[in-house]
C-alpha cells in the first residue's frame, strides 16, 4: 500500500490523493486534467477540467497557442476529481466533437456521466445530457470513435449492485456498461452491461479490433477480492466477447487502487496492455502482449526503475509503431519515460526521458496526427505541453 500511495502522490496535489484514499476529503479538491484529440484538419482539441468547469480549447499550431476556452458545462459542477477521472473528447471525420465527463452526485462518490457535442467547429457545445437514464452511479466514462465512424462509450456502472443489495445478495464492485451512437453523439443507445463485478474506481482503456469491435481493458474483481486486469473484445457491436485475463498478479485488496490500465491494438491485430499492480505475484508497472484478441497474454515485462515508483502508463498504436509512456519520480522531479516498438511489441527501444517537472502533473497521454505521435502533458509549473516523439514537429 505504501507503494500505491507514493505513486498516487506523483499525480495530483497531495490533498486530492489523500482524499481519494480516505474517501473523505477535508476540502473540495479540484480537477486538474487535459485530454487531447486531433480533428480531421489537424486542429488539436483539448478538453480541460478547471476546478468546477469543463472547457474546450483548440490549437492550429500544435499547442503553441490556443483559442479562448469554450464552456462545455454552463454552470459550476461538482466534477469527479478522482485520480483516474477526466473529461474525454473524440472528434470524428466531419469535425464533430463529442465530450464526456462525470460529476459526483453525493458524498458517497456516486457519479453521473454526461455527454455534449459541438457541430460548429468548437464555437459552442450542446447542453450536457446524461449518458444513461439510470441515476445510481456512473464513473470513469470514456468515448471513442470506431473505424466506421460510430461513437462508442463505456463506463463503470453501479445499477446492478444496487439491485443486488436490495435483494440481499452480495455484489462486489461495479459493472462494465456501454452504449453506441449512430448520429455523431447526439443520442446514445440504451445502456447494456458487458460484465459484472469490475473494480469500481479505475479508468478504462479502449482500442478497436475493427469496426463495431471495441476492446476494453479494466481492473476486474476475481474470486477472493483479487483485483487484476482483464480485456473484453466485442465480437460485434452488441456482443461482448469472453474475458481474457491479462496477468495473474494476485492483488488482493478490498479498497480502490485508483490506477487504471492502458490498451493498444497494432495493425496485425495483436493486443498490448500496460498496467500497475501491487500483487503478491509481482509489484510495479508492467507490459504484456497477446497475438490476437482472445489469445493469452505473454509474460509481463517490468517497466521503469522500481525505486522511482513508475506509474500511469499509456499505450498508442500509430502506423507501424507502438508507443508507450509512463511517469517516474526520482525524489526531486517527475519524468515521463518513453519507449517505441516497430515490430509489434516484440522488442522495444531503450527508455528515454522526454519531459519532466518539479511539481504536480496530470497523467501523460499520447495522441496521433496521421502517424506522428505526441506526448500530451499538463503540469502545474509548465502548463500544457505537446511534445513530438521521435523527431521535431
C-alpha positions in Angstrom: 0.0 0.0 0.0 2.9 2.4 0.7 4.0 2.0 -2.9 0.5 2.8 -4.1 0.4 6.0 -2.0 3.7 7.1 -3.4 2.6 6.5 -7.0 -0.6 8.5 -6.4 1.4 11.3 -4.9 3.0 11.8 -8.3 -0.2 12.7 -10.0 -2.0 15.5 -8.2 -1.7 17.8 -5.2 -1.4 15.9 -2.0 -4.9 16.8 -0.8 -6.5 15.1 -3.8 -4.7 11.8 -3.5 -5.2 11.7 0.3 -8.9 12.4 -0.1 -9.4 9.6 -2.6 -7.6 7.1 -0.4 -9.7 8.1 2.6 -12.8 8.5 0.5 -13.4 11.6 2.6 -11.8 15.0 1.8 -11.4 17.8 4.3 -12.0 20.3 1.5 -13.2 20.1 -2.1 -10.3 19.1 -4.4 -10.1 20.5 -7.9 -9.9 18.5 -11.1 -6.7 19.1 -13.0 -6.6 17.3 -16.3 -6.3 17.9 -20.1 -7.3 15.4 -22.7 -6.4 15.8 -26.4 -7.8 14.8 -29.8 -6.9 15.8 -33.3 -9.6 16.8 -35.7 -9.6 15.8 -39.4 -8.0 19.1 -40.4 -5.1 18.7 -38.0 -6.5 21.0 -35.3 -5.7 20.0 -31.8 -8.7 19.9 -29.5 -8.2 19.9 -25.7 -10.8 19.3 -23.1 -9.8 20.6 -19.7 -11.3 20.4 -16.3 -10.6 23.6 -14.4 -11.9 23.4 -10.9 -15.7 23.0 -11.3 -15.9 23.5 -15.0 -15.2 21.7 -18.2 -13.9 23.7 -21.1 -12.6 23.1 -24.6 -9.8 24.9 -26.4 -8.3 24.4 -29.9 -4.9 25.0 -31.4 -4.0 25.2 -35.1 -0.2 25.3 -34.4 0.4 22.1 -32.4 -0.3 23.6 -29.0 1.8 26.8 -29.2 -1.3 29.0 -29.0 -5.0 28.2 -28.1 -8.4 29.7 -28.7 -10.3 31.2 -25.8 -11.9 28.5 -23.7 -15.4 27.4 -24.7 -17.5 26.1 -21.8 -19.0 22.6 -22.0 -20.6 23.0 -18.6 -22.7 26.1 -18.4 -22.5 26.3 -14.7 -20.1 25.1 -12.0 -20.5 21.4 -11.1 -19.0 19.0 -8.6 -16.8 17.3 -11.1 -15.4 13.9 -10.4 -11.9 14.8 -9.2 -10.6 11.2 -8.6 -7.0 10.5 -9.6 -8.2 8.3 -12.6 -11.1 10.6 -13.6 -11.0 13.0 -16.5 -13.2 14.6 -19.2 -12.8 12.8 -22.5 -13.1 14.0 -26.1 -13.3 12.4 -29.5 -13.5 14.2 -32.9 -15.0 12.5 -35.9 -14.1 12.7 -39.6 -16.5 15.7 -40.1 -15.1 17.6 -37.2 -17.9 16.9 -34.8 -16.5 16.9 -31.3 -18.1 14.7 -28.5 -17.2 15.3 -24.9 -18.0 13.1 -21.9 -17.4 13.8 -18.2 -18.8 12.8 -14.8 -19.8 14.6 -11.7 -20.2 13.5 -8.1 -23.9 13.2 -7.1 -23.3 12.8 -3.3 -20.8 12.4 -0.6 -20.6 8.7 -1.2 -18.8 9.3 -4.5 -21.7 8.1 -6.7 -21.3 9.6 -10.1 -23.4 10.7 -13.1 -21.9 10.7 -16.6 -22.8 13.3 -19.2 -22.1 13.9 -22.9 -22.2 17.1 -25.0 -21.1 17.8 -28.6 -20.1 20.6 -30.9 -21.1 20.8 -34.5 -19.8 24.3 -35.2 -16.0 23.7 -35.0 -15.9 24.2 -31.3 -17.7 27.6 -31.1 -20.3 26.1 -28.8 -21.4 22.9 -27.2 -24.9 21.4 -26.6 -26.4 21.3 -23.1 -24.8 18.3 -21.4 -27.1 15.3 -21.2 -26.9 12.1 -19.1 -25.3 9.1 -20.9 -28.0 6.9 -19.3 -31.3 7.4 -17.6 -30.3 5.4 -14.6 -29.2 7.6 -11.7 -27.5 5.0 -9.5 -23.8 5.8 -10.4 -21.6 6.0 -13.4 -17.9 6.9 -13.3 -14.8 6.6 -15.4 -16.6 7.0 -18.7 -14.7 7.1 -21.9 -15.6 7.9 -25.5 -14.0 6.7 -28.8 -14.9 6.6 -32.5 -14.6 3.3 -34.3 -13.1 2.9 -37.8 -16.6 3.1 -39.3 -17.4 6.4 -37.5 -19.7 5.1 -34.8 -19.3 6.6 -31.4 -18.7 4.1 -28.5 -18.8 4.9 -24.9 -18.2 2.8 -21.8 -18.2 3.4 -18.1 -18.3 1.7 -14.7 -22.0 1.4 -13.6 -23.5 0.5 -10.2 -27.1 -0.2 -11.1 -26.8 -4.0 -10.8 -25.0 -3.7 -7.4 -27.8 -1.6 -6.0 -30.4 -4.1 -7.2 -28.4 -7.0 -5.8 -28.1 -5.4 -2.4 -31.8 -4.5 -2.3 -32.4 -8.3 -2.9 -30.0 -9.2 -0.1 -27.3 -10.6 -2.4 -23.6 -9.8 -2.4 -22.3 -7.8 -5.3 -18.7 -6.6 -5.2 -17.6 -3.7 -7.3 -19.4 -2.3 -10.3 -20.3 -3.3 -13.9 -18.8 -2.5 -17.3 -21.5 -0.8 -19.2 -21.6 0.6 -22.7 -23.7 2.4 -25.4 -23.4 3.4 -29.0 -24.3 6.4 -31.0 -25.1 6.4 -34.8 -25.7 10.1 -35.1 -22.3 11.6 -34.0 -23.1 11.6 -30.3 -26.4 13.4 -30.5 -28.1 10.4 -28.9 -26.9 7.1 -27.4 -28.5 3.7 -27.4 -29.9 2.1 -24.3 -27.3 1.0 -21.8 -26.1 -2.6 -21.9 -23.9 -4.3 -19.3 -21.0 -6.2 -20.7 -19.7 -7.7 -17.5 -20.5 -7.6 -13.7 -18.1 -7.3 -10.8 -15.4 -5.0 -12.1 -13.3 -2.8 -9.9 -15.3 0.4 -9.4 -12.5 3.0 -9.2 -10.0 2.6 -12.1 -10.0 4.1 -15.5 -10.9 2.1 -18.6 -8.8 1.7 -21.8 -10.4 1.3 -25.2 -9.0 0.3 -28.6 -10.7 -1.2 -31.7 -10.1 -4.6 -33.3 -12.2 -3.4 -36.2 -15.5 -1.6 -37.0 -18.0 -2.3 -34.2 -15.4 -4.3 -32.3 -14.2 -2.3 -29.3 -11.7 -3.9 -26.9 -11.9 -2.7 -23.3 -9.3 -3.2 -20.6 -10.3 -2.8 -17.0 -9.4 -3.9 -13.5 -11.6 -6.9 -12.8 -12.6 -8.4 -9.4 -11.6 -12.1 -9.5 -12.6 -14.6 -6.7 -11.1 -13.7 -3.4 -11.3 -10.0 -4.0 -8.3 -10.2 -6.3 -8.2 -7.1 -8.5 -6.2 -7.9 -11.6 -6.7 -6.7 -15.2 -8.7 -8.2 -18.0 -9.7 -7.4 -21.6 -13.1 -8.0 -23.3 -13.1 -7.7 -27.1 -16.5 -7.4 -28.7 -17.5 -9.8 -31.4 -19.8 -7.2 -32.9 -21.4 -4.0 -31.5 -23.9 -5.9 -29.4 -21.8 -8.9 -28.3 -19.0 -8.6 -25.8 -16.6 -11.5 -26.1 -15.2 -13.6 -23.3 -13.0 -12.2 -20.5 -9.2 -12.5 -21.1 -7.1 -12.1 -18.0 -4.0 -10.0 -18.7 -1.9 -11.3 -15.9 -2.3 -13.2 -12.6 -0.8 -10.7 -10.3 -2.9 -11.7 -7.3 -3.5 -8.2 -5.9 -5.9 -8.9 -3.1 -7.4 -5.7 -1.9 -10.7 -4.5 -0.6 -10.1 -0.9 -1.5 -9.7 1.3 -4.5 -6.4 1.3 -6.3 -7.3 4.3 -8.4 -4.7 3.2 -11.0 -6.2 2.0 -14.3 -4.6 0.3 -17.3 -4.0 1.2 -21.0 -4.6 -0.9 -24.2 -3.5 -0.6 -27.8 -4.1 -2.8 -30.8 -1.5 -3.0 -33.6 -2.3 -3.3 -37.3 -1.5 -7.0 -37.1 -4.3 -7.5 -34.6 -2.0 -8.0 -31.6 -3.1 -6.5 -28.3 -0.8 -4.6 -25.9 -1.5 -3.9 -22.3 0.2 -1.8 -19.7 -0.8 -1.7 -16.0 0.1 -1.1 -12.4 -0.2 -3.8 -9.7 0.8 -4.3 -6.1 0.0 -8.1 -6.1 1.7 -10.9 -4.3 3.0 -12.3 -7.6 4.5 -9.1 -8.8 4.6 -5.4 -7.9 5.1 -2.4 -10.1 4.4 -1.3 -13.7 4.2 -3.9 -16.4 3.6 -4.5 -20.2 2.3 -7.7 -21.9 1.4 -8.7 -25.4 -1.2 -11.0 -26.9 -1.0 -12.3 -30.5 -4.7 -11.6 -31.2 -7.9 -10.8 -29.4 -8.9 -13.7 -27.1 -5.3 -15.1 -27.1 -3.4 -15.4 -23.9 -1.1 -12.6 -22.9 2.6 -13.3 -22.7 4.8 -12.9 -19.7 4.6 -9.5 -18.1 7.7 -7.3 -18.7 8.5 -4.8 -15.9 8.6 -1.1 -16.8 10.7 1.6 -15.4 13.1 1.8 -12.4 11.4 0.2 -9.4 12.7 2.6 -6.8 11.3 5.6 -8.8 7.7 4.5 -8.5 6.8 4.0 -12.2 3.2 4.8 -12.7 0.4 5.9 -15.1 1.2 4.0 -18.3 -0.3 4.9 -21.7 0.0 3.0 -25.0 -0.8 4.1 -28.5 -0.6 2.3 -31.9 0.1 4.7 -34.8 1.1 3.5 -38.2 3.9 0.8 -37.9 4.9 1.8 -34.4 3.7 1.2 -30.8 4.4 4.0 -28.3 4.5 3.6 -24.5 4.9 6.3 -21.9 4.8 6.4 -18.1 5.8 8.6 -15.1 8.7 8.1 -12.7 9.8 10.1 -9.6 13.4 10.4 -8.6 12.8 12.2 -5.3 13.1 15.6 -7.0 11.3 15.6 -10.3 8.6 13.6 -12.1 9.8 12.4 -15.5 7.9 11.0 -18.5 9.7 8.0 -19.9 9.1 6.8 -23.5 9.7 3.6 -25.4 8.8 2.7 -29.0 8.4 -0.6 -30.8 8.4 -1.1 -34.6 7.9 -4.9 -34.5 4.5 -5.2 -32.9 5.8 -5.1 -29.3 8.3 -8.0 -29.7 11.2 -5.6 -28.9 11.4 -2.1 -27.6 13.8 0.8 -27.7 15.6 1.8 -24.5 13.5 4.1 -22.3 14.3 7.8 -22.6 13.1 10.8 -20.7 11.0 13.2 -22.9 9.8 15.7 -20.3 9.9 16.4 -16.6 8.5 18.7 -13.9 9.2 19.6 -10.3 5.5 19.9 -9.2 2.1 18.4 -9.7 1.1 16.9 -13.1 -1.6 15.2 -14.9 -1.2 11.7 -16.4 1.0 11.5 -19.5 -1.2 10.9 -22.6 -0.4 10.1 -26.3 -2.2 11.4 -29.3 -1.5 11.0 -33.0 -1.9 13.1 -36.1 -1.5 10.9 -39.2 1.3 8.6 -38.0 3.1 11.3 -35.9 2.7 10.7 -32.2 2.9 13.4 -29.5 3.1 13.4 -25.7 0.3 15.4 -24.2 1.1 16.6 -20.7 -0.4 19.2 -18.3 1.8 20.3 -15.4 1.4 22.9 -12.7 4.7 24.6 -13.4 5.0 24.5 -17.2 1.3 24.4 -18.2 0.3 22.3 -21.2 2.9 20.8 -23.4 2.5 18.9 -26.7 5.8 17.1 -27.5 6.6 15.3 -30.7 8.1 11.9 -30.1 10.8 10.6 -32.4 11.5 13.9 -34.2 10.7 17.5 -34.3 7.2 18.6 -35.0 
